Amino acid sequence: MLRFENPILLWLLVIIPVMALIRFVMWRLQKKKYKRLGDKNLLRLMMPNVSKYRPSVKFWLIMATVALVIVMLARPQMGSKISHEKRTGIEIIIAMDISNSMLAEDVVPSRLQKSKMLVENLIDHFSSDKIGLIVFAGDAFVQLPITSDYVSAKMFLQNIDPSLIQSQGTDIAQALNLGMNSFTQSKVGKAIVVITDGEDHEGGAIEAAKAAHDKGMNVYILGIGDAKGAPIPTGDGGYLKDNTGNTVMTCLNEKMCQEVAQAGKGKYIHVDNTSDAQEILNDHLTKLQKGETESVVYSEYDEQFQAVGILAILLLILEVCILEIKNPLFKNIRLFKKKK
């Protein structure tokens, strides 16, 4: 399988047909000038050393070299090579609330963006752990199955948006139940981290947290937002309003978050504009029992730009060695003779 690390650079290959067109136009203009000078056969006799084909050969060798250099800069890679690794770490499922209330800006830049930043910083501290992503509102689904591919985790994290789930609400119970079924069978420390403002709670979360604890899973509830409340931006400069025209205020349901964390024998952590929540969570996760996870299978790609670069150099050397005029050492050699 062939891939390019920087495929955008391949657009530079458009230079090749542009240069070919320019050369064709110049060749046509030069041909017209020769016609004005005299008879074509006479001019050929006056310039016996002028080669008809060598300039074209040199031009296309240069173009081929330019094309290869562009391909080389795009870093062609071929694979895939399968590798197996055994890691020692823990497994973490992040359940992120993406209801519309998470757009409130009582936490900078918003509850949702702060949540993303927190998770991204969490991933940056991982080395041998596995992570999975669940998003929920009135419904819940797995955004990313548990994996040790941190690059993919960050990519999926950036795509999280309230539009992913149309059903509004905060169904923490469903997120916890889905999280319990998202771990592997490895005997390692397991944690479910729920990031939510707890508003419009659907119920059943306390029972789900108890069930998670009974299965040996640690439940952490990260309550994000301000209990005093904040309006919900609509994206057009205004704020969400109810049926009577009043601005909707969304408040952190801190009491409910604490109750769910207590039911799961876990920890409630309040997320504000500081990094305290991040540090507290990291401290708790490092205390979890680490164990050997299942083999990780991933694809690696071997760099191929060296071979492309060598080929470009060889073509460039060949172009330099070819003279634009006929080589006087071989002027008497005729590979093809005209029949008499």
C-alpha positions as CSV (number, residue, x, y, z in Angstrom):
1,M,0.0,0.0,0.0
2,L,1.4,3.4,-1.0
3,R,0.6,6.5,0.9
4,F,2.1,10.0,1.2
5,E,2.9,11.8,4.4
6,N,2.3,15.2,2.8
7,P,-0.1,14.6,-0.1
8,I,-0.9,18.3,-0.5
9,L,2.6,18.7,-2.1
10,L,1.6,16.5,-5.0
11,W,-0.4,19.4,-6.3
12,L,2.9,20.9,-7.3
13,L,3.0,18.3,-10.1
14,V,0.8,20.7,-12.1
15,I,4.1,22.5,-12.8
16,I,5.0,19.7,-15.3
17,P,2.2,20.3,-17.8
18,V,2.5,24.0,-17.4
19,M,6.3,23.9,-18.3
20,A,5.5,21.5,-21.2
21,L,3.0,24.0,-22.6
22,I,5.4,26.9,-22.3
23,R,8.1,24.9,-24.1
24,F,5.7,23.9,-26.9
25,V,4.8,27.6,-27.4
26,M,8.5,28.6,-27.4
27,W,9.3,25.8,-29.9
28,R,6.6,27.0,-32.2
29,L,7.9,30.6,-32.1
30,Q,11.5,29.3,-32.8
31,K,10.2,27.3,-35.8
32,K,8.7,30.4,-37.3
33,K,11.9,32.3,-36.9
34,Y,13.8,29.6,-38.7
35,K,11.4,29.8,-41.6
36,R,12.1,33.5,-42.0
37,L,15.8,32.8,-42.1
38,G,15.7,30.5,-45.2
39,D,15.1,27.1,-46.5
40,K,14.9,24.3,-43.8
41,N,17.3,21.9,-45.6
42,L,19.8,24.7,-46.2
43,L,19.8,25.7,-42.6
44,R,20.3,22.1,-41.6
45,L,23.4,21.9,-43.7
46,M,24.7,25.1,-42.2
47,M,24.3,23.7,-38.7
48,P,25.4,20.1,-38.9
49,N,26.1,19.7,-35.2
50,V,22.6,20.8,-34.1
51,S,20.6,17.9,-32.7
52,K,16.9,17.7,-33.4
53,Y,16.1,15.4,-30.4
54,R,18.6,16.1,-27.7
55,P,17.0,19.4,-26.4
56,S,13.7,17.5,-26.0
57,V,15.4,14.6,-24.2
58,K,17.1,17.0,-21.8
59,F,13.9,18.9,-21.2
60,W,11.9,15.8,-20.3
61,L,14.8,14.5,-18.1
62,I,14.6,17.8,-16.2
63,M,10.8,17.5,-15.9
64,A,11.1,13.9,-14.7
65,T,13.6,15.1,-12.1
66,V,11.3,17.9,-10.9
67,A,8.4,15.4,-10.6
68,L,10.5,13.0,-8.6
69,V,11.7,15.7,-6.3
70,I,8.1,16.7,-5.6
71,V,7.2,13.1,-4.9
72,M,10.2,12.8,-2.6
73,L,9.1,15.9,-0.6
74,A,5.6,14.4,-0.3
75,R,7.4,11.5,1.5
76,P,6.1,8.4,-0.1
77,Q,5.6,5.4,2.2
78,M,4.8,1.8,1.6
79,G,3.4,-0.7,4.0
80,S,2.0,-2.0,6.0
81,K,4.2,-3.7,8.5
82,I,2.4,-5.4,11.3
83,S,4.0,-5.1,14.8
84,H,2.9,-6.6,18.1
85,E,3.5,-4.9,21.4
86,K,2.6,-5.7,25.0
87,R,1.9,-2.7,27.2
88,T,1.6,-2.3,30.9
89,G,-1.0,0.3,31.9
90,I,-4.7,0.9,32.6
91,E,-7.9,1.3,30.6
92,I,-9.9,4.5,30.7
93,I,-13.3,5.2,29.1
94,I,-14.1,8.9,28.7
95,A,-17.8,9.6,28.6
96,M,-18.3,13.2,27.4
97,D,-21.6,15.1,27.8
98,I,-22.3,16.9,24.4
99,S,-25.8,18.3,25.2
100,N,-26.4,21.9,24.1
101,S,-25.9,23.1,27.7
102,M,-22.2,22.2,27.3
103,L,-21.9,25.2,24.9
104,A,-22.3,27.6,27.9
105,E,-19.2,29.8,28.4
106,D,-19.1,30.0,32.2
107,V,-15.9,28.0,31.7
108,V,-13.4,29.4,29.2
109,P,-13.7,29.0,26.2
110,S,-16.8,26.8,26.8
111,R,-17.8,23.8,28.8
112,L,-17.4,21.5,25.8
113,Q,-14.1,23.0,24.6
114,K,-12.7,22.9,28.1
115,S,-13.7,19.2,28.3
116,K,-11.8,18.5,25.1
117,M,-8.7,20.3,26.3
118,L,-8.8,18.3,29.5
119,V,-9.1,15.0,27.7
120,E,-6.3,16.0,25.2
121,N,-4.0,16.9,28.1
122,L,-4.9,13.6,29.7
123,I,-4.0,11.7,26.5
124,D,-0.6,13.5,26.4
125,H,0.2,12.0,29.8
126,F,-0.5,8.5,28.6
127,S,2.3,6.1,27.4
128,S,1.1,2.6,27.8
129,D,-2.6,3.0,28.7
130,K,-5.7,2.5,26.6
131,I,-8.5,5.0,26.0
132,G,-12.0,5.0,24.6
133,L,-14.4,7.8,23.9
134,I,-18.2,7.8,24.5
135,V,-20.4,10.8,23.8
136,F,-23.9,11.2,25.3
137,A,-26.8,13.6,25.8
138,G,-30.3,12.1,25.7
139,D,-28.7,9.1,24.1
140,A,-25.2,7.6,24.1
141,F,-22.9,5.9,21.6
142,V,-19.2,4.9,21.3
143,Q,-17.2,7.6,19.5
144,L,-14.0,5.6,19.6
145,P,-13.5,2.0,20.8
146,I,-10.9,1.5,23.4
147,T,-7.4,1.8,21.8
148,S,-3.8,2.7,22.4
149,D,-3.7,4.8,19.2
150,Y,-3.5,8.3,20.8
151,V,-3.3,10.0,17.4
152,S,-6.7,8.6,16.4
153,A,-8.1,9.5,19.9
154,K,-7.2,13.1,19.5
155,M,-8.6,13.2,15.9
156,F,-12.0,11.7,17.1
157,L,-11.9,14.1,20.1
158,Q,-11.7,17.2,17.8
159,N,-14.8,16.0,15.8
160,I,-17.0,15.9,18.9
161,D,-19.9,18.3,18.6
162,P,-23.5,18.6,20.0
163,S,-24.8,17.9,16.5
164,L,-23.7,14.3,16.8
165,I,-26.8,13.6,19.0
166,Q,-30.2,15.0,18.3
167,S,-31.8,13.8,21.5
168,Q,-31.3,16.3,24.3
169,G,-30.9,15.5,28.0
170,T,-28.2,14.1,30.2
171,D,-28.5,10.3,30.3
172,I,-25.5,9.5,32.5
173,A,-26.9,6.0,33.3
174,Q,-26.7,5.0,29.6
175,A,-23.2,6.4,29.3
176,L,-22.1,4.4,32.3
177,N,-23.7,1.2,31.1
178,L,-22.1,1.6,27.7
179,G,-18.8,2.3,29.3
180,M,-19.0,-0.9,31.4
181,N,-19.3,-2.9,28.2
182,S,-16.5,-1.1,26.4
183,F,-13.5,-2.4,28.2
184,T,-11.4,-5.4,27.2
185,Q,-11.1,-8.6,29.3
186,S,-7.6,-7.6,30.5
187,K,-7.1,-7.7,34.3
188,V,-6.0,-4.1,34.6
189,G,-7.2,-1.0,36.4
190,K,-10.3,0.3,34.7
191,A,-11.8,3.8,35.1
192,I,-14.9,5.5,33.7
193,V,-14.5,9.3,33.6
194,V,-17.8,11.1,33.0
195,I,-17.5,14.8,32.1
196,T,-20.9,16.6,32.4
197,D,-22.8,19.5,33.8
198,G,-25.4,17.1,35.1
199,E,-28.3,19.2,33.8
200,D,-31.6,17.5,32.8
201,H,-30.6,14.3,34.5
202,E,-32.5,11.3,33.1
203,G,-32.2,9.1,36.2
204,G,-30.7,5.7,36.9
205,A,-27.2,7.1,37.1
206,I,-26.7,6.1,40.8
207,E,-27.7,2.5,40.1
208,A,-25.4,2.4,37.1
209,A,-22.5,3.8,39.1
210,K,-23.0,1.1,41.8
211,A,-23.0,-1.6,39.1
212,A,-19.8,-0.3,37.7
213,H,-18.2,-0.3,41.1
214,D,-19.3,-3.9,41.7
215,K,-17.6,-4.9,38.5
216,G,-14.3,-3.4,39.7
217,M,-14.5,-0.2,37.7
218,N,-13.6,3.2,39.2
219,V,-16.1,5.9,38.4
220,Y,-15.0,9.6,38.3
221,I,-17.5,12.4,37.8
222,L,-16.1,15.6,36.5
223,G,-18.7,18.4,37.0
224,I,-18.0,21.3,34.6
225,G,-19.6,24.7,34.8
226,D,-20.9,27.1,37.4
227,A,-23.8,26.4,39.8
228,K,-24.9,30.0,39.3
229,G,-25.8,29.3,35.7
230,A,-25.0,30.7,32.3
231,P,-26.8,31.3,29.0
232,I,-26.4,28.9,26.0
233,P,-25.0,30.6,22.9
234,T,-26.8,29.8,19.7
235,G,-23.9,30.6,17.3
236,D,-25.5,33.7,15.8
237,G,-24.5,36.1,18.6
238,G,-27.7,35.4,20.6
239,Y,-28.7,33.0,23.3
240,L,-31.1,30.1,23.5
241,K,-34.6,31.1,24.7
242,D,-37.6,29.2,25.9
243,N,-41.1,29.2,24.6
244,T,-41.9,32.4,26.5
245,G,-38.9,34.3,25.1
246,N,-36.8,34.2,28.2
247,T,-33.1,33.3,28.0
248,V,-32.4,29.8,29.1
249,M,-29.9,29.5,31.9
250,T,-28.0,26.3,32.4
251,C,-26.6,25.4,35.8
252,L,-24.1,22.8,37.0
253,N,-26.0,20.1,39.0
254,E,-23.2,19.6,41.4
255,K,-25.3,17.7,44.0
256,M,-26.3,15.1,41.5
257,C,-22.7,14.7,40.2
258,Q,-21.5,14.2,43.8
259,E,-24.2,11.6,44.5
260,V,-23.3,9.5,41.4
261,A,-19.6,9.6,42.3
262,Q,-20.4,8.6,45.9
263,A,-22.6,5.7,44.7
264,G,-19.7,4.4,42.5
265,K,-17.3,4.8,45.4
266,G,-15.4,7.1,43.1
267,K,-14.4,10.7,43.2
268,Y,-16.2,13.9,42.2
269,I,-14.0,16.6,40.7
270,H,-15.1,20.1,39.9
271,V,-13.8,21.5,36.6
272,D,-13.2,25.3,36.5
273,N,-10.8,27.6,34.7
274,T,-7.8,26.3,36.5
275,S,-5.9,23.1,35.9
276,D,-6.7,21.7,39.3
277,A,-9.2,19.1,38.0
278,Q,-6.6,17.8,35.6
279,E,-4.0,17.3,38.3
280,I,-6.4,15.7,40.7
281,L,-7.6,13.2,38.0
282,N,-4.1,12.4,37.0
283,D,-3.2,11.7,40.6
284,H,-6.1,9.3,41.0
285,L,-5.5,7.5,37.7
286,T,-1.8,6.9,38.5
287,K,-2.9,5.0,41.7
288,L,-4.9,2.4,39.7
289,Q,-3.5,-1.1,39.3
290,K,-1.5,-1.4,36.1
291,G,-1.4,-4.7,34.2
292,E,-0.4,-6.2,30.9
293,T,-2.9,-5.3,28.2
294,E,-3.5,-7.4,25.1
295,S,-1.1,-7.2,22.2
296,V,-1.5,-4.0,20.2
297,V,-1.5,-4.5,16.4
298,Y,-0.8,-1.5,14.3
299,S,0.5,-0.6,10.9
300,E,3.8,1.1,10.1
301,Y,4.9,2.5,6.8
302,D,8.5,2.3,5.5
303,E,9.8,5.6,4.1
304,Q,10.5,5.4,0.3
305,F,11.8,8.9,-0.4
306,Q,15.4,7.7,-0.4
307,A,14.8,5.6,-3.5
308,V,13.0,8.4,-5.2
309,G,15.8,10.8,-4.4
310,I,18.4,8.4,-5.8
311,L,16.4,8.1,-9.0
312,A,16.1,11.9,-9.3
313,I,19.9,12.3,-8.9
314,L,20.6,9.6,-11.6
315,L,18.3,11.4,-14.0
316,L,19.9,14.7,-13.3
317,I,23.4,13.3,-13.9
318,L,22.1,11.8,-17.2
319,E,20.8,15.2,-18.2
320,V,24.1,16.9,-17.6
321,C,26.0,14.2,-19.6
322,I,23.8,14.7,-22.6
323,L,25.0,17.6,-24.8
324,E,22.5,19.8,-26.7
325,I,24.7,19.4,-29.9
326,K,25.7,16.1,-31.5
327,N,28.7,14.6,-29.9
328,P,31.7,14.9,-32.3
329,L,33.1,11.6,-31.1
330,F,30.1,9.8,-32.5
331,K,29.2,12.0,-35.5
332,N,30.3,9.3,-38.0
333,I,28.2,6.6,-36.3
334,R,24.9,5.9,-38.1
335,L,22.6,3.5,-36.4
336,F,20.1,4.0,-39.2
337,K,21.0,4.5,-42.8
338,K,18.8,5.7,-45.5
339,K,18.2,3.2,-48.3
340,K,19.6,4.1,-51.6
